[in-house]
Amino acid sequence: GCVSWVPASALAPCLGLRGSAVENCKFTCHPECRNLIQLDCSRQEGPSRDRPSPESTLAPISSQNICKVAEEPQRPPTLQELRQRIDSYNSREANCLGMKLSEDGTYTGFIKVHLKLRRPVTVPAGIRPQSIYDAIKEVNLAATTDKRTSFYLPLDAIKQLHISSTTTVSEVIQGLLKKFMVVDNPQKFALFKRIHKDGQVLFQKLSVADCPLYLRLLAGPDNDVLSFVLKENETGEVEWDAFSIPELQNFLTILEKEEQDKIQQVQKKYDKFRQKLEEALRESQGKPG
């Protein structure tokens, strides 16, 4: 099989205080070593093997005995290729929501985001809906009051955004929260892309640095092929430190209400059982055996 090796000059960050190599170090734990690792695919019997000198890493490497570690990154599309892609996209867009290319190579367009939030969000209490005047003047209504309340956003609501090719996932999340006047920490949310593959619906979490409009351009305008979904940022464990005291108090209130509802449901269920048993006992009285 392929055996990884690294020049001796790259061992400096991997050595301990006494000069011995760090135990079980695969060299990938240090950024300085990663680019120097090669895969030697030549087979040689015996435990010992001659290692190439550090100078040999600068020489051209034959493709016969060195495995390709990773593919080269794709080059960005040229202005002409972008124009062709956008023209093809616009020809398939039937709702007058096409993309527009600028001379500097950036472009603008629309994406739709489905909101699938299962936990309540925090918003300012007693704030009127945002008017056109507020939107034009970019008035932050959430900053006009310190009062907060929590409520559930409608499940699977859809919000359409006009963004640029340079707009990142992080900016999309912040823009959505601002439109709904949600004052929660944006890090509590994540943007997913939903794709259909082999008859299954798959979700993939996007990086905060990804550009959704570029993904939209590559997939085309069909939302059945690709769509965007805003969900809670599930990290495996709840980071309670990220919540404020009013938010935690609201969570307790909601949980207590859900608990009382469950208790009432169980009580009603067993009340019906008790009623049926008592009716059966009354009917059986006076009957033989």
C-alpha positions in Angstrom: 0.0 0.0 0.0 0.9 3.7 0.0 3.2 4.8 2.8 3.3 8.4 3.9 6.7 10.1 4.4 7.8 13.6 5.3 11.3 15.3 4.9 13.4 15.4 8.0 13.4 19.2 7.8 9.7 19.2 8.4 10.0 17.2 11.6 10.8 20.2 13.7 7.2 21.0 14.8 6.6 17.3 15.4 9.5 16.8 17.9 9.2 16.8 21.6 11.4 18.7 24.1 14.0 15.9 24.0 14.1 15.5 20.2 11.8 12.4 20.1 8.9 12.3 17.7 5.5 12.9 19.1 3.7 9.6 19.7 1.2 8.6 16.9 1.8 11.9 15.1 0.6 11.6 11.5 2.1 15.0 10.6 -1.4 16.2 9.5 -1.9 17.8 12.9 0.6 20.6 12.0 -0.1 23.0 9.1 3.7 23.1 8.4 3.8 19.4 7.7 0.7 18.9 5.6 2.0 20.3 2.3 5.2 18.3 2.7 3.6 14.8 3.0 4.0 12.5 0.0 2.6 9.0 -0.6 5.2 6.5 -1.7 3.4 3.8 -3.6 6.5 1.7 -4.5 6.5 -1.7 -2.8 9.7 -2.7 -1.0 10.2 -5.6 1.3 11.7 -5.3 4.8 11.2 -2.9 7.6 13.8 -0.4 6.4 13.3 1.9 3.5 15.5 4.6 2.0 13.8 8.0 2.4 14.2 10.6 -0.3 16.3 13.6 0.6 14.6 16.9 1.4 15.9 18.3 -1.9 14.1 15.7 -3.9 10.8 17.2 -2.9 11.5 20.2 -5.1 12.2 18.1 -8.1 9.5 16.9 -10.6 7.8 13.7 -9.2 7.0 10.9 -11.5 3.4 9.9 -11.7 4.3 6.2 -11.8 5.3 5.8 -8.2 3.6 8.8 -6.4 -0.1 8.8 -5.7 -2.0 12.1 -6.3 -2.9 13.4 -2.8 -5.7 15.8 -3.8 -7.2 17.3 -6.9 -6.3 20.9 -7.8 -8.9 23.4 -6.9 -11.2 24.5 -9.6 -10.4 27.8 -11.2 -13.0 30.5 -10.9 -15.2 30.9 -14.0 -14.3 33.6 -16.5 -16.6 36.5 -17.3 -17.6 34.9 -20.5 -18.4 31.6 -18.7 -20.5 33.5 -16.1 -22.4 35.3 -18.8 -23.2 32.0 -20.5 -24.3 30.4 -17.2 -26.5 33.4 -16.3 -28.1 33.5 -19.7 -28.9 29.8 -19.5 -30.3 30.3 -15.9 -32.5 33.3 -17.0 -33.8 31.3 -20.0 -35.2 28.7 -17.5 -36.5 31.1 -14.9 -40.2 31.6 -15.4 -41.0 34.0 -12.5 -39.1 37.1 -13.7 -36.5 36.4 -10.9 -33.4 36.2 -13.1 -29.8 37.1 -12.4 -28.0 40.2 -13.5 -24.3 40.3 -14.3 -22.2 43.4 -13.7 -19.1 44.4 -15.5 -16.8 43.6 -12.6 -17.9 40.0 -12.7 -20.3 40.1 -9.7 -24.0 39.3 -10.2 -27.2 39.6 -8.3 -30.3 37.4 -8.0 -32.9 35.9 -5.8 -33.0 32.9 -3.4 -35.8 31.5 -1.4 -35.2 30.3 2.1 -37.5 27.9 3.9 -37.7 28.5 7.7 -37.8 25.2 9.7 -37.3 26.4 13.2 -38.6 24.1 15.9 -37.6 26.3 18.9 -39.0 29.7 19.7 -37.2 32.9 18.7 -36.7 36.0 20.7 -38.1 39.3 19.4 -38.8 42.8 20.9 -42.1 43.0 22.8 -44.7 45.5 21.7 -43.0 46.5 18.4 -45.2 47.4 15.4 -44.4 45.7 12.1 -41.7 47.3 10.0 -43.0 49.9 7.5 -41.6 50.9 4.1 -40.2 54.0 5.7 -38.3 52.0 8.3 -36.9 49.7 5.6 -35.7 52.6 3.4 -34.1 54.4 6.4 -32.8 51.1 7.8 -34.4 51.7 11.2 -33.5 49.0 13.7 -36.8 48.7 15.6 -35.3 46.0 17.8 -33.0 48.6 19.4 -35.9 50.9 20.4 -36.9 48.7 23.4 -35.3 46.4 26.0 -38.4 44.3 26.4 -38.3 40.8 24.9 -40.7 38.0 24.2 -40.5 34.6 22.5 -42.8 33.0 19.9 -42.7 30.3 17.3 -42.2 31.3 13.7 -44.6 29.6 11.2 -43.1 26.3 10.3 -41.9 26.1 6.7 -42.5 29.8 6.0 -40.7 31.0 2.9 -38.7 34.2 2.6 -37.3 35.5 -0.6 -34.0 37.5 -0.6 -32.3 39.6 -3.2 -28.6 39.1 -2.7 -25.2 39.4 -4.5 -22.8 36.7 -5.6 -20.5 37.9 -2.8 -23.2 37.5 -0.1 -22.1 34.8 2.3 -24.2 32.4 4.3 -23.4 34.4 7.5 -24.9 37.5 5.9 -28.0 35.7 4.7 -28.7 34.4 8.2 -28.2 37.9 9.7 -30.5 39.4 7.0 -33.2 36.9 7.7 -33.1 37.6 11.4 -33.2 41.3 10.8 -36.3 41.0 8.6 -38.1 39.1 11.3 -36.7 41.3 14.1 -35.2 38.3 15.8 -32.6 39.4 18.4 -31.1 35.9 19.0 -27.5 35.2 18.4 -27.0 34.4 14.6 -24.7 31.5 15.7 -27.7 29.7 17.0 -28.9 29.2 13.4 -27.5 27.5 10.3 -28.3 27.5 6.6 -28.7 24.1 4.9 -29.0 23.2 1.2 -31.7 20.6 0.5 -31.2 18.4 -2.5 -33.0 15.5 -4.0 -30.9 12.5 -4.9 -31.9 9.0 -5.8 -35.4 9.6 -4.5 -34.2 10.8 -1.1 -34.2 14.3 0.4 -30.7 15.2 1.8 -29.7 18.1 3.9 -26.1 19.5 3.9 -25.0 22.3 6.3 -23.3 25.2 4.5 -20.2 26.9 5.8 -20.7 30.5 6.9 -18.3 31.6 4.1 -20.3 29.8 1.3 -22.1 32.0 -1.3 -25.7 30.8 -1.8 -26.3 32.6 -5.0 -23.4 30.8 -6.7 -24.9 27.5 -5.6 -28.2 28.7 -7.0 -26.6 29.5 -10.3 -24.9 26.1 -10.6 -28.1 24.2 -9.7 -30.5 26.3 -11.9 -33.8 27.9 -10.9 -35.6 24.7 -10.1 -36.3 24.6 -6.3 -37.0 20.9 -6.5 -33.3 20.4 -7.4 -31.9 22.7 -4.8 -33.4 24.8 -2.0 -32.2 26.5 1.1 -33.4 25.9 4.6 -32.8 27.8 7.8 -32.7 25.5 10.9 -31.3 25.5 14.4 -27.5 25.1 14.5 -27.4 21.6 16.1 -24.0 21.1 17.6 -24.8 18.0 19.6 -25.0 19.7 22.9 -27.0 22.8 23.9 -24.6 25.7 24.7 -26.6 27.3 27.5 -24.0 30.1 27.9 -25.1 31.5 24.5 -28.6 32.3 25.9 -29.5 35.4 27.9 -31.3 35.2 31.2 -34.7 36.3 29.7 -34.4 33.7 27.0 -33.7 30.9 29.6 -36.7 32.1 31.6 -38.9 32.0 28.5 -37.7 28.5 27.8 -38.6 27.4 31.3 -42.1 29.0 30.9 -42.6 27.1 27.6 -41.4 23.8 29.1 -43.7 24.2 32.1 -46.6 24.8 29.8 -45.8 21.8 27.7 -45.4 19.7 30.9 -48.8 20.7 32.1 -50.4 19.9 28.7 -48.8 16.4 28.8 -50.0 15.9 32.4 -53.6 16.8 31.4 -53.5 14.5 28.4 -52.4 11.6 30.6 -55.0 12.4 33.2 -57.8 12.5 30.6 -56.6 9.2 29.1 -56.7 7.4 32.5 -60.0 9.1 33.5 -61.6 7.5 30.4 -60.1 4.1 31.3 -61.4 4.5 34.9 -64.9 5.5 33.6 -65.1 2.4 31.3 -63.9 0.1 34.1 -66.5 1.5 36.5 -69.3 1.1 33.9 -68.1 -2.5 33.3 -68.2 -3.2 37.0 -71.7 -1.8 37.4 -73.0 -3.8 34.5 -71.5 -7.0 35.9 -73.1 -6.6 39.3 -76.0 -9.0 39.8 -74.9 -11.2 37.0 -74.0 -14.8 37.8 -70.4 -15.8 37.8 
